[in-house]
Amino acid sequence: MDTLQTFRLSGIAFPKNANSMLDEICEHFVEHSDVQRSEGAVLLKSDIGTADIKLVDQRLVIDLACPTEETLHLSRNMIAEHLFYFANGEPLELSWIDATTVSRLPNLHEVTVVSAEDVTPRMRRVKVACDDVTPFIGSDVHVRVLIPPKGRPPAWPGLGDDGRIAWPKGEDEIIARVYTIRAVEREKRELWIDFLQHPAPGVKTPGADFARDAQPGEKIALIGPGGSLPKADQLLLAGDEAALPAIARIAAEAPAGARIRAIIEVEDETEQQPLPSGASLEVHWLHRKTSVEGKPGSFKDKVKSAIANNEPGTYTWVACEKSDAREIRSFLKMRGHDRKSQCVAWYWERGKASQ
């Protein structure tokens, strides 16, 4: 182990099925970390440090080693949030030995709204001022946008005893949604965030509501960034409007000489956007108004056809609705696609609030 990783923390988790949870950890993190699996143990290596997780007497013993105290807190939070997510509501006890109290998240950035404008009829861009945009330059693009209640000084979250985010409650309750940093303006110290104005009758869309009503001077916060950009000479990108900001960011930051094919489903031609890129970029737009779900030519069919025609070495990146993402992930698995050369994520679920 790297001797520079001097900040350490140990924890113990008591899940209902420890062995099954160890499998879940491996399955999930293989797309985000270097995963080394052995009998009854898994070692996760990433830029923020290592997590050594062992199965001992039907419990998980966790040892974290990170280069800084900040990355140690981030690693602890990442492991805690995922363990409770994998538990899926089943009983889970998680405790940390001599963990430091964290009253404010180390990767929380308070920002101020500068302006808001419509990019297309259904996409609204909010620009925010940030004292330090350095963490947002480079490979990580996703953030949690924290929207405090209007008319009250914001109370930002810290870490609870179990390592999960301790959210403010009652009158200080915060709305949190995940979005993509569309662009970074280094000189102006501004970040762009695009919010899809999703017309979903009866479904709450607090993120979209915020963007529609955002006024200069409003304070919000960002947690992150996370979610790295794919790095490959050949890329297949696929997604709908919710994924369009991420696709645009990937295309904008792709190096000259890279080759990108993109399949993007939007409502109609008015929702198409220019996608500047130094790479060779081929975009196929699908219009939902003229497509029929489940018929040849639908988004899923186009994506699966493109995957089947991938050239060797192509990195496949897909983000869309939950059931579609699962079907596409299963298709990749059936074809024996390298898990380290793919990222398939769901950004929303039919009938549920996501914006």
ABEGO torsion letter per residue (X at the ends): XBAABABBBBBBBBBABAAAAAAAAAAAAAAABBBBBBBGBBBBBBAAEBBBBBBBGGBBBBBBBBABAAAAAAAAAAAAAAAAAAAGGBBBBBBBBGBBBBABBAABBBBBBABBBBABAABBBBBBBBABAAAABEABABBBBBBBBBGBBBBBBBBBAAGBBBBBBEAABBBBBBBBBABBBAAAGBBBBBBBBBBBBGBBBAAAAAAAABBBGBBBBBBOBBGBBBBBABBBBBEBAAAAAAAAAAAAABBBGBBBBBBBBBABAAABBBBBBABBBBBBBBBAAABBBGBBGBAAAAAAAAAAABBBGBBBBBBBBAAAAAAAAAAAAAAGBBAAABBBBBABBBGBBAX
